[in-house]
Amino acid sequence: MKVLGINGSPRARGNTGRLLAEILHGVSDAGAEVSAVNLSEYTIEGCVGCERCRRDLTCTRRNDGMTLLYPRIVEADALVLGSPVYHYNVTSLMKAFIDRLYAFYDFTDDRPRGYSSRLADRPRKAVVFAVGEQADPADLGVALEALSLPLRPLGYEVVAELPVLNCFEPGVVGKKEGVLEQAYRCGRDLAAGLSGTMVL
C-alpha cells in the first residue's frame, strides 16, 4: 500500500504540515508506505481548459511540478490532502493541484459529455483535512468540500474528512493532543480501508 500526502500550505512546517505528518504516521504504523509533498516547493500552473489532455492523456501544455507529481499520483493507492483555510476555501496552491487532476479524465464526444477516470482502475482511498483559525466550523467555508468533492468522480473513496479549528499561531496544533490523536486515527482508518480490515 502506498499513500501520498499533499500539503497545500505555503508553510511547509506549519500546522497543516504537522497534521499531515501525524496522519501519515498512523498510516505508516499500520504497515503502508508513505511519502509527502509540499506544494510550496513546486511550481504548478493553473489549468486553462485547453483540453489538450483529452488527446494526449496527460497535461502537455505545462511542463511544471505536476509533470513530476502525475506518476506519483498514479502509483499511490491513496491520497491525503490538507490545506489551511484561505478566505473560506483552500489555498491557491491546492486549487491548482486539484484542477490539474482534470488530465486523468477521459471524455466522450457527445453532449453533455460522458466521462470516466483513469484513476478508477483500482480501489483508491483518500483523507482530507482543512485547518482554520476560527472556532466556528462555518468559518471553514467550502474548504473540506473543495478537497473531497473533486476526488470522488476521479475514483477515490474519501474515508475521512477532518475539520481542524482554532489553529492560528504557527505550530499551535502540536499542543492539541486531541486533534493529533484524531489525525493519527484518520491515518489508521485510511490504512484499514486500503487493506479491507479493521485496525484496532
KABELBEL-V220705 format. One record per residue. N is the residue number from 1. RES is the residue in one letter. PHI is phi as a letter, one per 20 degrees, with the letter a starting at -180 (none if undefined). PSI is psi in whole degrees, -180 to 180 (999 if undefined). OMEGA is omega as a letter, one per 40 degrees, with the letter a starting at -180 (999 if undefined). Layout:
n=N res=RES phi=PHI psi=PSI omega=OMEGA
n=N res=RES phi=PHI psi=PSI omega=OMEGA
This chain:
n=1 res=M phi=none psi=132 omega=i
n=2 res=K phi=c psi=130 omega=a
n=3 res=V phi=c psi=129 omega=a
n=4 res=L phi=d psi=123 omega=i
n=5 res=G phi=e psi=139 omega=a
n=6 res=I phi=c psi=115 omega=i
n=7 res=N phi=e psi=112 omega=a
n=8 res=G phi=e psi=8 omega=a
n=9 res=S phi=e psi=144 omega=i
n=10 res=P phi=f psi=-10 omega=i
n=11 res=R phi=d psi=107 omega=a
n=12 res=A phi=f psi=-31 omega=a
n=13 res=R phi=d psi=28 omega=i
n=14 res=G phi=e psi=-162 omega=a
n=15 res=N phi=f psi=-39 omega=i
n=16 res=T phi=f psi=-44 omega=i
n=17 res=G phi=f psi=-38 omega=i
n=18 res=R phi=f psi=-42 omega=i
n=19 res=L phi=f psi=-39 omega=i
n=20 res=L phi=g psi=-43 omega=i
n=21 res=A phi=f psi=-37 omega=a
n=22 res=E phi=f psi=-40 omega=i
n=23 res=I phi=f psi=-46 omega=i
n=24 res=L phi=f psi=-30 omega=i
n=25 res=H phi=f psi=-44 omega=i
n=26 res=G phi=f psi=-40 omega=i
n=27 res=V phi=f psi=-46 omega=a
n=28 res=S phi=f psi=-41 omega=i
n=29 res=D phi=f psi=-23 omega=i
n=30 res=A phi=e psi=1 omega=i
n=31 res=G phi=o psi=4 omega=a
n=32 res=A phi=e psi=158 omega=i
n=33 res=E phi=e psi=130 omega=a
n=34 res=V phi=c psi=153 omega=i
n=35 res=S phi=b psi=160 omega=a
n=36 res=A phi=c psi=151 omega=i
n=37 res=V phi=c psi=131 omega=i
n=38 res=N phi=e psi=113 omega=a
n=39 res=L phi=f psi=-22 omega=i
n=40 res=S phi=f psi=-16 omega=a
n=41 res=E phi=e psi=2 omega=a
n=42 res=Y phi=c psi=149 omega=i
n=43 res=T phi=e psi=115 omega=a
n=44 res=I phi=c psi=112 omega=i
n=45 res=E phi=f psi=155 omega=i
n=46 res=G phi=f psi=152 omega=i
n=47 res=C phi=f psi=138 omega=i
n=48 res=V phi=d psi=7 omega=i
n=49 res=G phi=m psi=31 omega=a
n=50 res=C phi=f psi=-20 omega=i
n=51 res=E phi=m psi=11 omega=i
n=52 res=R phi=f psi=-27 omega=i
n=53 res=C phi=f psi=-22 omega=i
n=54 res=R phi=f psi=-37 omega=a
n=55 res=R phi=e psi=-42 omega=a
n=56 res=D phi=e psi=-9 omega=i
n=57 res=L phi=m psi=18 omega=i
n=58 res=T phi=a psi=170 omega=i
n=59 res=C phi=f psi=112 omega=i
n=60 res=T phi=d psi=-5 omega=i
n=61 res=R phi=f psi=-33 omega=a
n=62 res=R phi=d psi=141 omega=i
n=63 res=N phi=c psi=87 omega=a
n=64 res=D phi=b psi=-155 omega=a
n=65 res=G phi=g psi=-33 omega=i
n=66 res=M phi=f psi=-28 omega=i
n=67 res=T phi=g psi=-36 omega=i
n=68 res=L phi=f psi=-31 omega=a
n=69 res=L phi=e psi=-27 omega=a
n=70 res=Y phi=g psi=-49 omega=a
n=71 res=P phi=f psi=-35 omega=a
n=72 res=R phi=f psi=-35 omega=i
n=73 res=I phi=f psi=-45 omega=i
n=74 res=V phi=f psi=-40 omega=a
n=75 res=E phi=f psi=-31 omega=a
n=76 res=A phi=f psi=140 omega=i
n=77 res=D phi=e psi=-18 omega=a
n=78 res=A phi=b psi=154 omega=i
n=79 res=L phi=d psi=146 omega=i
n=80 res=V phi=c psi=114 omega=a
n=81 res=L phi=d psi=127 omega=i
n=82 res=G phi=c psi=141 omega=i
n=83 res=S phi=b psi=142 omega=i
n=84 res=P phi=f psi=159 omega=i
n=85 res=V phi=e psi=122 omega=i
n=86 res=Y phi=d psi=111 omega=i
n=87 res=H phi=l psi=52 omega=i
n=88 res=Y phi=m psi=19 omega=a
n=89 res=N phi=b psi=-176 omega=i
n=90 res=V phi=f psi=169 omega=i
n=91 res=T phi=f psi=162 omega=i
n=92 res=S phi=f psi=-29 omega=i
n=93 res=L phi=f psi=-48 omega=a
n=94 res=M phi=f psi=-38 omega=i
n=95 res=K phi=f psi=-43 omega=i
n=96 res=A phi=f psi=-42 omega=i
n=97 res=F phi=g psi=-49 omega=a
n=98 res=I phi=f psi=-44 omega=a
n=99 res=D phi=f psi=-35 omega=a
n=100 res=R phi=f psi=-9 omega=i
n=101 res=L phi=f psi=-12 omega=i
n=102 res=Y phi=g psi=-28 omega=a
n=103 res=A phi=f psi=-12 omega=i
n=104 res=F phi=e psi=-3 omega=a
n=105 res=Y phi=e psi=145 omega=i
n=106 res=D phi=d psi=136 omega=a
n=107 res=F phi=d psi=149 omega=i
n=108 res=T phi=e psi=171 omega=a
n=109 res=D phi=e psi=-3 omega=i
n=110 res=D phi=e psi=174 omega=i
n=111 res=R phi=c psi=129 omega=e
n=112 res=P phi=f psi=150 omega=a
n=113 res=R phi=f psi=133 omega=i
n=114 res=G phi=f psi=160 omega=a
n=115 res=Y phi=b psi=158 omega=i
n=116 res=S phi=b psi=164 omega=a
n=117 res=S phi=d psi=134 omega=i
n=118 res=R phi=f psi=-13 omega=i
n=119 res=L phi=e psi=-6 omega=i
n=120 res=A phi=e psi=21 omega=a
n=121 res=D phi=f psi=-17 omega=i
n=122 res=R phi=b psi=164 omega=i
n=123 res=P phi=f psi=126 omega=i
n=124 res=R phi=c psi=149 omega=a
n=125 res=K phi=c psi=166 omega=i
n=126 res=A phi=b psi=154 omega=i
n=127 res=V phi=c psi=139 omega=i
n=128 res=V phi=c psi=149 omega=i
n=129 res=F phi=b psi=149 omega=i
n=130 res=A phi=c psi=138 omega=a
n=131 res=V phi=d psi=118 omega=a
n=132 res=G phi=d psi=158 omega=a
n=133 res=E phi=e psi=-20 omega=a
n=134 res=Q phi=e psi=169 omega=a
n=135 res=A phi=e psi=-19 omega=a
n=136 res=D phi=e psi=123 omega=i
n=137 res=P phi=g psi=-27 omega=i
n=138 res=A phi=f psi=-26 omega=a
n=139 res=D phi=f psi=-6 omega=i
n=140 res=L phi=f psi=-15 omega=i
n=141 res=G phi=m psi=-131 omega=a
n=142 res=V phi=d psi=16 omega=a
n=143 res=A phi=g psi=-48 omega=a
n=144 res=L phi=f psi=-42 omega=i
n=145 res=E phi=f psi=-37 omega=i
n=146 res=A phi=f psi=-27 omega=i
n=147 res=L phi=e psi=-42 omega=a
n=148 res=S phi=e psi=-41 omega=a
n=149 res=L phi=f psi=-42 omega=i
n=150 res=P phi=f psi=-22 omega=a
n=151 res=L phi=f psi=-33 omega=a
n=152 res=R phi=f psi=-50 omega=i
n=153 res=P phi=f psi=-19 omega=i
n=154 res=L phi=f psi=-13 omega=i
n=155 res=G phi=o psi=9 omega=a
n=156 res=Y phi=e psi=140 omega=i
n=157 res=E phi=e psi=119 omega=i
n=158 res=V phi=e psi=108 omega=a
n=159 res=V phi=e psi=-17 omega=i
n=160 res=A phi=b psi=140 omega=i
n=161 res=E phi=c psi=119 omega=a
n=162 res=L phi=d psi=110 omega=i
n=163 res=P phi=e psi=133 omega=a
n=164 res=V phi=c psi=124 omega=a
n=165 res=L phi=d psi=168 omega=i
n=166 res=N phi=l psi=41 omega=a
n=167 res=C phi=c psi=79 omega=i
n=168 res=F phi=e psi=-51 omega=a
n=169 res=E phi=f psi=141 omega=i
n=170 res=P phi=g psi=131 omega=i
n=171 res=G phi=m psi=0 omega=a
n=172 res=V phi=f psi=-27 omega=a
n=173 res=V phi=f psi=-23 omega=i
n=174 res=G phi=f psi=-17 omega=i
n=175 res=K phi=e psi=-1 omega=a
n=176 res=K phi=d psi=86 omega=a
n=177 res=E phi=g psi=-39 omega=a
n=178 res=G phi=f psi=-41 omega=i
n=179 res=V phi=f psi=-41 omega=i
n=180 res=L phi=f psi=-38 omega=i
n=181 res=E phi=f psi=-41 omega=i
n=182 res=Q phi=f psi=-44 omega=a
n=183 res=A phi=f psi=-45 omega=i
n=184 res=Y phi=g psi=-43 omega=a
n=185 res=R phi=f psi=-36 omega=i
n=186 res=C phi=g psi=-40 omega=i
n=187 res=G phi=f psi=-41 omega=i
n=188 res=R phi=f psi=-42 omega=i
n=189 res=D phi=f psi=-37 omega=i
n=190 res=L phi=f psi=-45 omega=i
n=191 res=A phi=f psi=-39 omega=i
n=192 res=A phi=f psi=-41 omega=i
n=193 res=G phi=f psi=-36 omega=i
n=194 res=L phi=f psi=-39 omega=a
n=195 res=S phi=e psi=-15 omega=i
n=196 res=G phi=m psi=16 omega=i
n=197 res=T phi=c psi=162 omega=i
n=198 res=M phi=e psi=131 omega=i
n=199 res=V phi=e psi=122 omega=a
n=200 res=L phi=e psi=999 omega=999
